[in-house]
Amino acid sequence: MSAQPDLLYSEEEEALRAAVRDLLADHCDAPGVIARTESDAPHDLAAWKALSDGMGLAGLLVPESLGGQGATHREVAVVLEELGRAVAPVPYLTSAVVATEALLALEDEELLGRLASGRTIGALAVGLHTAPGAAVQAVHVEGGLLQGELSGIADAAVADVLLVPADDGGLYAVDAAAVTVTPQVSLDLTRPLATLTFADAPGRRLGDAEPAVRRGLRAGAGLLASEQLGLAEWALTETVRYLKERKQFNRPVGGFQAIKHRLAQLWLEVVNLRAVARGAADALASGEDADLAVAVAQAYAAGVAVHAAEEALQLHAGIGMTWEHPIHLYLKRAKADSIAYGSAGAHRAAVAELVDLRAP
């Protein structure tokens, strides 16, 4: 019989949370993030440098022998909770999780060391909407030169190296400078998408693409739930705080019974989200029932994150509709996350397949 997952946070994880939250308070305040979304450089590379170089967080999943921290997915989940709470515009999920996990499957020590240092940013050249195990779009390769176009690639604009699936079944490392990166219109302005165009782009074959892509996307989907948890917790906390201060008829708005019911329901959903997110992180760390835990987490997480952001927007009333208030950043991130690494429907289908409860 498998051991029950440990959903509690350790003292070390709580200390990590406090350190990351303090750093993000300095680098990713709401006005600063909003200002970045209006600029030509939405990514905050100063915050990324502080997280990766200053705190060594880019290498949490990389073994110490390769220059990483040798930590587990549980610690990474705590970092992502805080990044979700701040809607931080940094390529952490795409580089330190998805690209790193793909390289771990291939045991490419040289690239892993570069990504662990944070001085090299990686991106798996697979559409952000792709679920673990789903078919992926590939480019044509001949003589080590890549041809074709891939779209919906998250954080490609700041990537230094791209991990590109090709039609020969291989995964290739391609210098981003050899690829034409065209920004796409993205709903989530803090995690922009791009189209990649390959025209005789040289690449180095790392190994078989299928297991590496599957592993990267599975880790991305499972740990995305922790980002969605941080987002939902921020939305709930800020809404409760605002409703305690905002008054109508000389009473705090939060004192009205109908509002209390809505907040209580949202609190229950967030608590359940914490359970499935922690379950997914623990399963990825232990390797036990990871496919099922990830699918369960993503089958539930998207709806809660979107609901929390929608409730925050509505219950902040007029102020919530302004561009200057950060709620719109959270709602856009929640909506974009709801289809990232597979929709909730795709993950429900995966759960049914895994536990043999398929429809007739």
C-alpha angles and dihedrals in degrees: 000000000000119000119253113259117254105236097175124100118244123226089254091053092050090049089051090050092052092050094048093046091052091049093049091048087061098042109027109041114157098253090050093050091048091050090052092053088058093052134074090251109057094166117088102221092175090060090045091052091049092050097043106030100025098042101019093232096139089071101047093116095041119093117251090241088066096047098270134115098254092224128141139248089267092068091043089053091056090052091050092050089059093043089052091048089056097034082227113198096224129121094238100125093043099044109023093039116021101031092038093051091050090053092047088058089055096039093225099170098184096055093039090057091050093049092045090058090055091225089105119052117206132197130190105228095227124115112267090234093062117117122216109275095016122127113270131211113250135195125230117258129196125166092350092303119118127217130183145052134278125189139197095038111161120225092357089136092072099032119119095191129028125207103214128190113220134198092253089068095255133122113228131201109223128184106241090222088068092057132073108237114198117186116234127210102266128193090210104060092188094060104038124195129219143189117237120211118196119198111171089326111175116234139180116226110233100180141280113347102207101068092037094050092044092051093047094049093045092054090045093052094045096048093040085073089065091053089050089050092054090048093049093047091052091050093050095044095047093046093051090048092050094047091053090057102036113086135199124178086004091297130106108260089228089065094069112105097229091054091049090054092052093048093046091052091049091049090055091050092050092049090052090047090054089054096052093042092051089045091054093047092049092048092050089050094049097034091226117133089338096152092055095043092051093048092048092049094051093042087062108025102068096057093049095048092049092045092050092051092046092050090049091052094048098042092049085059116190097359090055090061094059124102091227093063111079096224091099089060090056094046092050092047090048092050093047091046090052090073099029114116090000134331123267088255092055091051093047087054089050091052090051091050093047096051094036096245097130120158116258 
